[in-house]
Amino acid sequence: MTTSAAGQPLIPQPPSTVTALRQAVAQVSPAALPAFTRELDLAADQSRQGSDLAPLQRFIAQWAAYVHIQRQPQLAGELRRWEDTAATGNAAQARRAATEIGRILDAAHTALAARRP
């Protein structure tokens, strides 16, 4: 991942489309591309089987939030630290980490919702 000057996002938040999100993931977190592709395939299959766009909409919302976080190195680092704490801490630390992870994800989804027309 490239670094940003003065805490600025690495890239602008892309539109919430599969193509734009794939390009953004390739820029901010190339190691996540296989997961992106697997999850996209699963969402597409679920959408086809159920004749329902909800799985694709959830996929796009999830990955838009992922990009929102990963394009901000300080925020991405904070999330990783909380994820590590959740995985390795005691029960009280894991609960606190879960709360903080939820706060970061909620803030990302709120920021993205504010961008919608």
OpenMM code with the backbone's topology and positions (N, CA, C; nanometers):
from openmm import Vec3, app, unit

residues = "MET THR THR SER ALA ALA GLY GLN PRO LEU ILE PRO GLN PRO PRO SER THR VAL THR ALA LEU ARG GLN ALA VAL ALA GLN VAL SER PRO ALA ALA LEU PRO ALA PHE THR ARG GLU LEU ASP LEU ALA ALA ASP GLN SER ARG GLN GLY SER ASP LEU ALA PRO LEU GLN ARG PHE ILE ALA GLN TRP ALA ALA TYR VAL HIS ILE GLN ARG GLN PRO GLN LEU ALA GLY GLU LEU ARG ARG TRP GLU ASP THR ALA ALA THR GLY ASN ALA ALA GLN ALA ARG ARG ALA ALA THR GLU ILE GLY ARG ILE LEU ASP ALA ALA HIS THR ALA LEU ALA ALA ARG ARG PRO".split()
positions = [
    Vec3(0.0858, -0.1160, 0.0000),
    Vec3(0.0000, 0.0000, 0.0000),
    Vec3(0.0907, 0.1225, 0.0000),
    Vec3(0.0599, 0.2190, -0.0802),
    Vec3(0.1365, 0.3425, -0.0813),
    Vec3(0.0968, 0.4287, 0.0370),
    Vec3(0.1859, 0.5215, 0.0713),
    Vec3(0.1566, 0.6074, 0.1855),
    Vec3(0.0984, 0.7388, 0.1373),
    Vec3(0.0302, 0.8072, 0.2281),
    Vec3(-0.0288, 0.9356, 0.1946),
    Vec3(0.0376, 1.0432, 0.2773),
    Vec3(0.0301, 1.1647, 0.2283),
    Vec3(0.0865, 1.2782, 0.2994),
    Vec3(-0.0162, 1.3334, 0.3970),
    Vec3(0.0287, 1.3627, 0.5163),
    Vec3(-0.0536, 1.4320, 0.6165),
    Vec3(-0.1877, 1.3646, 0.6432),
    Vec3(-0.1894, 1.2314, 0.6441),
    Vec3(-0.3122, 1.1609, 0.6777),
    Vec3(-0.4206, 1.1666, 0.5726),
    Vec3(-0.3892, 1.2095, 0.4535),
    Vec3(-0.4878, 1.2153, 0.3461),
    Vec3(-0.5148, 1.0750, 0.2924),
    Vec3(-0.6372, 1.0492, 0.2446),
    Vec3(-0.6656, 0.9183, 0.1842),
    Vec3(-0.5716, 0.8906, 0.0676),
    Vec3(-0.5387, 0.7638, 0.0503),
    Vec3(-0.4498, 0.7237, -0.0581),
    Vec3(-0.5121, 0.7486, -0.1946),
    Vec3(-0.6424, 0.7241, -0.2032),
    Vec3(-0.7170, 0.7419, -0.3276),
    Vec3(-0.8529, 0.7999, -0.2911),
    Vec3(-0.9200, 0.8632, -0.3869),
    Vec3(-1.0581, 0.9065, -0.3599),
    Vec3(-1.1485, 0.7840, -0.3432),
    Vec3(-1.2572, 0.8009, -0.2704),
    Vec3(-1.3535, 0.6917, -0.2584),
    Vec3(-1.4148, 0.6690, -0.3961),
    Vec3(-1.4053, 0.5464, -0.4467),
    Vec3(-1.4608, 0.5196, -0.5802),
    Vec3(-1.6125, 0.5060, -0.5756),
    Vec3(-1.6744, 0.5123, -0.6926),
    Vec3(-1.8175, 0.4823, -0.6993),
    Vec3(-1.8411, 0.3386, -0.6519),
    Vec3(-1.9584, 0.3122, -0.6037),
    Vec3(-1.9923, 0.1784, -0.5534),
    Vec3(-2.0379, 0.0889, -0.6677),
    Vec3(-1.9424, 0.0571, -0.7549),
    Vec3(-1.9651, -0.0383, -0.8630),
    Vec3(-1.8592, -0.1468, -0.8515),
    Vec3(-1.8891, -0.2636, -0.9025),
    Vec3(-1.7945, -0.3740, -0.8942),
    Vec3(-1.6624, -0.3368, -0.9594),
    Vec3(-1.6667, -0.2787, -1.0773),
    Vec3(-1.5443, -0.2448, -1.1491),
    Vec3(-1.4613, -0.1425, -1.0723),
    Vec3(-1.5241, -0.0369, -1.0251),
    Vec3(-1.4508, 0.0673, -0.9530),
    Vec3(-1.3947, 0.0139, -0.8211),
    Vec3(-1.4721, -0.0684, -0.7518),
    Vec3(-1.4237, -0.1249, -0.6260),
    Vec3(-1.3082, -0.2213, -0.6497),
    Vec3(-1.3162, -0.3021, -0.7552),
    Vec3(-1.2057, -0.3939, -0.7874),
    Vec3(-1.0772, -0.3146, -0.8130),
    Vec3(-1.0872, -0.2076, -0.8888),
    Vec3(-0.9685, -0.1253, -0.9165),
    Vec3(-0.9140, -0.0630, -0.7884),
    Vec3(-1.0032, -0.0185, -0.7006),
    Vec3(-0.9605, 0.0423, -0.5746),
    Vec3(-0.8935, -0.0608, -0.4843),
    Vec3(-0.9503, -0.1793, -0.4752),
    Vec3(-0.8891, -0.2845, -0.3938),
    Vec3(-0.7505, -0.3170, -0.4477),
    Vec3(-0.7369, -0.3227, -0.5797),
    Vec3(-0.6056, -0.3491, -0.6400),
    Vec3(-0.5037, -0.2428, -0.6006),
    Vec3(-0.5484, -0.1208, -0.5793),
    Vec3(-0.4576, -0.0131, -0.5418),
    Vec3(-0.4254, -0.0121, -0.3931),
    Vec3(-0.5262, -0.0250, -0.3082),
    Vec3(-0.5036, -0.0065, -0.1644),
    Vec3(-0.4728, -0.1354, -0.0894),
    Vec3(-0.5103, -0.2499, -0.1452),
    Vec3(-0.4893, -0.3766, -0.0751),
    Vec3(-0.4895, -0.4925, -0.1741),
    Vec3(-0.3872, -0.5002, -0.2603),
    Vec3(-0.3857, -0.6033, -0.3643),
    Vec3(-0.4000, -0.7464, -0.3108),
    Vec3(-0.3540, -0.7706, -0.1903),
    Vec3(-0.3642, -0.9052, -0.1331),
    Vec3(-0.5094, -0.9462, -0.1102),
    Vec3(-0.6010, -0.8509, -0.1069),
    Vec3(-0.7420, -0.8808, -0.0842),
    Vec3(-0.8168, -0.9148, -0.2134),
    Vec3(-0.7516, -0.9027, -0.3287),
    Vec3(-0.8209, -0.9297, -0.4557),
    Vec3(-0.8762, -1.0717, -0.4663),
    Vec3(-0.8042, -1.1757, -0.4236),
    Vec3(-0.8650, -1.3095, -0.4309),
    Vec3(-0.9936, -1.3203, -0.3480),
    Vec3(-0.9960, -1.2608, -0.2305),
    Vec3(-1.1181, -1.2631, -0.1482),
    Vec3(-1.2291, -1.1856, -0.2170),
    Vec3(-1.1958, -1.0718, -0.2759),
    Vec3(-1.2936, -0.9912, -0.3500),
    Vec3(-1.3576, -1.0769, -0.4594),
    Vec3(-1.2750, -1.1456, -0.5365),
    Vec3(-1.3245, -1.2261, -0.6481),
    Vec3(-1.4099, -1.3426, -0.5989),
    Vec3(-1.3641, -1.4118, -0.4936),
    Vec3(-1.4426, -1.5232, -0.4374),
    Vec3(-1.5786, -1.4757, -0.3889),
    Vec3(-1.5793, -1.3658, -0.3151),
    Vec3(-1.7044, -1.3146, -0.2596),
    Vec3(-1.7968, -1.2610, -0.3690),
    Vec3(-1.7393, -1.2011, -0.4723),
    Vec3(-1.8211, -1.1553, -0.5855),
    Vec3(-1.8866, -1.2742, -0.6545),
    Vec3(-1.8103, -1.3795, -0.6791),
    Vec3(-1.8668, -1.4986, -0.7429),
    Vec3(-1.9793, -1.5575, -0.6593),
    Vec3(-1.9594, -1.5650, -0.5278),
    Vec3(-2.0615, -1.6188, -0.4383),
    Vec3(-2.1869, -1.5314, -0.4398),
    Vec3(-2.1684, -1.3996, -0.4329),
    Vec3(-2.2832, -1.3079, -0.4347),
    Vec3(-2.3583, -1.3175, -0.5672),
    Vec3(-2.2845, -1.3274, -0.6768),
    Vec3(-2.3492, -1.3386, -0.8082),
    Vec3(-2.4288, -1.4688, -0.8176),
    Vec3(-2.3703, -1.5790, -0.7693),
    Vec3(-2.4414, -1.7070, -0.7706),
    Vec3(-2.5676, -1.7004, -0.6862),
    Vec3(-2.5566, -1.6424, -0.5662),
    Vec3(-2.6738, -1.6313, -0.4784),
    Vec3(-2.7817, -1.5437, -0.5420),
    Vec3(-2.7404, -1.4374, -0.6075),
    Vec3(-2.8370, -1.3492, -0.6738),
    Vec3(-2.9087, -1.4217, -0.7867),
    Vec3(-2.8336, -1.4984, -0.8646),
    Vec3(-2.8950, -1.5741, -0.9755),
    Vec3(-2.9911, -1.6794, -0.9230),
    Vec3(-2.9482, -1.7532, -0.8207),
    Vec3(-3.0310, -1.8618, -0.7672),
    Vec3(-3.1609, -1.8090, -0.7071),
    Vec3(-3.1543, -1.6956, -0.6410),
    Vec3(-3.2721, -1.6419, -0.5749),
    Vec3(-3.3432, -1.5346, -0.6540),
    Vec3(-3.2941, -1.5047, -0.7738),
    Vec3(-3.3504, -1.3952, -0.8534),
    Vec3(-3.3675, -1.2706, -0.7673),
    Vec3(-3.2597, -1.2376, -0.6951),
    Vec3(-3.2633, -1.1299, -0.5972),
    Vec3(-3.1297, -1.0562, -0.6007),
    Vec3(-3.1337, -0.9253, -0.6068),
    Vec3(-3.0106, -0.8463, -0.6105),
    Vec3(-2.9491, -0.8220, -0.4727),
    Vec3(-3.0179, -0.8604, -0.3662),
    Vec3(-2.9691, -0.8323, -0.2305),
    Vec3(-2.8275, -0.8844, -0.2044),
    Vec3(-2.7917, -1.0072, -0.2456),
    Vec3(-2.6541, -1.0515, -0.2205),
    Vec3(-2.5496, -0.9629, -0.2887),
    Vec3(-2.5779, -0.9182, -0.4095),
    Vec3(-2.4835, -0.8282, -0.4783),
    Vec3(-2.4797, -0.6912, -0.4107),
    Vec3(-2.5936, -0.6450, -0.3651),
    Vec3(-2.5968, -0.5161, -0.2958),
    Vec3(-2.5180, -0.5228, -0.1657),
    Vec3(-2.5309, -0.6342, -0.0922),
    Vec3(-2.4532, -0.6523, 0.0316),
    Vec3(-2.3044, -0.6583, 0.0005),
    Vec3(-2.2678, -0.7298, -0.1052),
    Vec3(-2.1278, -0.7392, -0.1467),
    Vec3(-2.0712, -0.6004, -0.1748),
    Vec3(-2.1435, -0.5216, -0.2512),
    Vec3(-2.0961, -0.3866, -0.2862),
    Vec3(-2.0840, -0.2997, -0.1614),
    Vec3(-2.1822, -0.3052, -0.0736),
    Vec3(-2.1763, -0.2251, 0.0495),
    Vec3(-2.0574, -0.2661, 0.1359),
    Vec3(-2.0347, -0.3964, 0.1480),
    Vec3(-1.9233, -0.4464, 0.2289),
    Vec3(-1.7895, -0.4012, 0.1720),
    Vec3(-1.7722, -0.4157, 0.0424),
    Vec3(-1.6430, -0.3814, -0.0171),
    Vec3(-1.6243, -0.2303, -0.0305),
    Vec3(-1.7308, -0.1551, -0.0435),
    Vec3(-1.7184, -0.0089, -0.0425),
    Vec3(-1.6691, 0.0366, 0.0950),
    Vec3(-1.7214, -0.0240, 0.2013),
    Vec3(-1.6748, 0.0092, 0.3370),
    Vec3(-1.5296, -0.0338, 0.3547),
    Vec3(-1.4944, -0.1501, 0.3033),
    Vec3(-1.3554, -0.1976, 0.3108),
    Vec3(-1.2612, -0.0967, 0.2446),
    Vec3(-1.2961, -0.0533, 0.1251),
    Vec3(-1.2119, 0.0438, 0.0538),
    Vec3(-1.2081, 0.1758, 0.1307),
    Vec3(-1.3227, 0.2195, 0.1827),
    Vec3(-1.3278, 0.3442, 0.2600),
    Vec3(-1.2257, 0.3403, 0.3734),
    Vec3(-1.2153, 0.2279, 0.4404),
    Vec3(-1.1221, 0.2133, 0.5518),
    Vec3(-0.9787, 0.1977, 0.5013),
    Vec3(-0.9565, 0.1100, 0.4067),
    Vec3(-0.8204, 0.0783, 0.3620),
    Vec3(-0.7517, 0.1937, 0.2904),
    Vec3(-0.8275, 0.2849, 0.2347),
    Vec3(-0.7652, 0.3985, 0.1661),
    Vec3(-0.7133, 0.5020, 0.2654),
    Vec3(-0.7434, 0.4828, 0.3943),
    Vec3(-0.6971, 0.5707, 0.5020),
    Vec3(-0.6013, 0.4912, 0.5911),
    Vec3(-0.4707, 0.5024, 0.5687),
    Vec3(-0.3739, 0.4167, 0.6394),
    Vec3(-0.3872, 0.4184, 0.7918),
    Vec3(-0.4129, 0.5333, 0.8510),
    Vec3(-0.4249, 0.5369, 0.9973),
    Vec3(-0.5474, 0.4586, 1.0443),
    Vec3(-0.6584, 0.4756, 0.9762),
    Vec3(-0.7808, 0.4047, 1.0120),
    Vec3(-0.7645, 0.2544, 0.9886),
    Vec3(-0.7021, 0.2181, 0.8762),
    Vec3(-0.6788, 0.0767, 0.8468),
    Vec3(-0.5890, 0.0141, 0.9542),
    Vec3(-0.4882, 0.0875, 0.9979),
    Vec3(-0.4006, 0.0378, 1.1033),
    Vec3(-0.4742, 0.0198, 1.2344),
    Vec3(-0.5610, 0.1148, 1.2672),
    Vec3(-0.6415, 0.1034, 1.3888),
    Vec3(-0.7304, -0.0206, 1.3827),
    Vec3(-0.7948, -0.0426, 1.2684),
    Vec3(-0.8802, -0.1595, 1.2524),
    Vec3(-0.7990, -0.2879, 1.2702),
    Vec3(-0.6814, -0.2953, 1.2087),
    Vec3(-0.5969, -0.4147, 1.2219),
    Vec3(-0.5575, -0.4391, 1.3671),
    Vec3(-0.5240, -0.3332, 1.4395),
    Vec3(-0.4874, -0.3486, 1.5813),
    Vec3(-0.6047, -0.4043, 1.6617),
    Vec3(-0.7246, -0.3528, 1.6369),
    Vec3(-0.8412, -0.4047, 1.7080),
    Vec3(-0.8713, -0.5486, 1.6681),
    Vec3(-0.8539, -0.5815, 1.5409),
    Vec3(-0.8748, -0.7199, 1.4966),
    Vec3(-0.7750, -0.8135, 1.5640),
    Vec3(-0.6500, -0.7696, 1.5749),
    Vec3(-0.5486, -0.8507, 1.6446),
    Vec3(-0.5852, -0.8689, 1.7908),
    Vec3(-0.6322, -0.7617, 1.8542),
    Vec3(-0.6725, -0.7699, 1.9947),
    Vec3(-0.7890, -0.8664, 2.0111),
    Vec3(-0.8839, -0.8611, 1.9199),
    Vec3(-0.9995, -0.9517, 1.9271),
    Vec3(-0.9550, -1.0969, 1.9165),
    Vec3(-0.8535, -1.1211, 1.8351),
    Vec3(-0.8077, -1.2582, 1.8126),
    Vec3(-0.7178, -1.3099, 1.9243),
    Vec3(-0.6468, -1.2213, 1.9923),
    Vec3(-0.5455, -1.2673, 2.0877),
    Vec3(-0.5707, -1.2243, 2.2316),
    Vec3(-0.6652, -1.1362, 2.2530),
    Vec3(-0.6878, -1.0836, 2.3871),
    Vec3(-0.7756, -1.1736, 2.4714),
    Vec3(-0.7878, -1.1360, 2.5974),
    Vec3(-0.8790, -1.2083, 2.6859),
    Vec3(-1.0224, -1.1669, 2.6525),
    Vec3(-1.1178, -1.2205, 2.7257),
    Vec3(-1.2591, -1.1964, 2.6931),
    Vec3(-1.2947, -1.0484, 2.6986),
    Vec3(-1.2473, -0.9780, 2.8010),
    Vec3(-1.2785, -0.8351, 2.8134),
    Vec3(-1.2158, -0.7556, 2.6996),
    Vec3(-1.0928, -0.7894, 2.6639),
    Vec3(-1.0269, -0.7204, 2.5522),
    Vec3(-1.0977, -0.7504, 2.4209),
    Vec3(-1.1405, -0.8734, 2.4037),
    Vec3(-1.2111, -0.9115, 2.2807),
    Vec3(-1.3433, -0.8370, 2.2685),
    Vec3(-1.4157, -0.8211, 2.3804),
    Vec3(-1.5420, -0.7448, 2.3773),
    Vec3(-1.5150, -0.5993, 2.3408),
    Vec3(-1.4139, -0.5404, 2.4001),
    Vec3(-1.3789, -0.4007, 2.3684),
    Vec3(-1.3394, -0.3888, 2.2218),
    Vec3(-1.2600, -0.4850, 2.1744),
    Vec3(-1.2181, -0.4833, 2.0345),
    Vec3(-1.3384, -0.4945, 1.9419),
    Vec3(-1.4331, -0.5811, 1.9754),
    Vec3(-1.5533, -0.5967, 1.8924),
    Vec3(-1.6311, -0.4661, 1.8865),
    Vec3(-1.6393, -0.3975, 2.0002),
    Vec3(-1.7082, -0.2678, 2.0037),
    Vec3(-1.6387, -0.1678, 1.9129),
    Vec3(-1.5069, -0.1613, 1.9198),
    Vec3(-1.4311, -0.0653, 1.8392),
    Vec3(-1.4352, -0.0997, 1.6908),
    Vec3(-1.4288, -0.2275, 1.6587),
    Vec3(-1.4408, -0.2697, 1.5187),
    Vec3(-1.5776, -0.2300, 1.4651),
    Vec3(-1.6812, -0.2528, 1.5433),
    Vec3(-1.8159, -0.2125, 1.5036),
    Vec3(-1.8267, -0.0630, 1.4826),
    Vec3(-1.7627, 0.0142, 1.5694),
    Vec3(-1.7635, 0.1602, 1.5564),
    Vec3(-1.6982, 0.2035, 1.4243),
    Vec3(-1.5856, 0.1432, 1.3910),
    Vec3(-1.5152, 0.1773, 1.2663),
    Vec3(-1.6013, 0.1406, 1.1458),
    Vec3(-1.6593, 0.0216, 1.1475),
    Vec3(-1.7434, -0.0214, 1.0348),
    Vec3(-1.8693, 0.0643, 1.0229),
    Vec3(-1.9321, 0.0942, 1.1362),
    Vec3(-2.0511, 0.1800, 1.1330),
    Vec3(-2.0184, 0.3167, 1.0755),
    Vec3(-1.9052, 0.3740, 1.1168),
    Vec3(-1.8649, 0.5058, 1.0665),
    Vec3(-1.8402, 0.5006, 0.9156),
    Vec3(-1.7799, 0.3927, 0.8676),
    Vec3(-1.7556, 0.3787, 0.7234),
    Vec3(-1.8877, 0.3721, 0.6474),
    Vec3(-1.9819, 0.2914, 0.6957),
    Vec3(-2.1121, 0.2799, 0.6281),
    Vec3(-2.1889, 0.4121, 0.6339),
    Vec3(-2.1794, 0.4827, 0.7454),
    Vec3(-2.2460, 0.6132, 0.7574),
    Vec3(-2.1870, 0.7134, 0.6593),
    Vec3(-2.0544, 0.7151, 0.6492),
    Vec3(-1.9879, 0.8075, 0.5554),
    Vec3(-2.0288, 0.7768, 0.4119),
    Vec3(-2.0383, 0.6503, 0.3793),
    Vec3(-2.0775, 0.6130, 0.2425),
    Vec3(-2.2236, 0.6473, 0.2158),
    Vec3(-2.3093, 0.6282, 0.3141),
    Vec3(-2.4507, 0.6615, 0.2979),
    Vec3(-2.4696, 0.8110, 0.2774),
    Vec3(-2.3872, 0.8920, 0.3405),
    Vec3(-2.3963, 1.0366, 0.3268),
    Vec3(-2.3580, 1.0827, 0.1857),
    Vec3(-2.2831, 1.0016, 0.1153),
    Vec3(-2.2409, 1.0365, -0.0218),
    Vec3(-2.3482, 1.0082, -0.1244),
    Vec3(-2.4437, 0.9203, -0.0902),
    Vec3(-2.5484, 0.8842, -0.1877),
    Vec3(-2.6418, 1.0017, -0.2108),
    Vec3(-2.6850, 1.0171, -0.3367),
    Vec3(-2.7793, 1.1258, -0.3664),
    Vec3(-2.9154, 1.1006, -0.3075),
] * unit.nanometer
topology = app.Topology()
chain = topology.addChain("A")
for resn in residues:
    res = topology.addResidue(resn, chain)
    for name in ("N", "CA", "C"):
        topology.addAtom(name, app.Element.getBySymbol(name[0]), res)
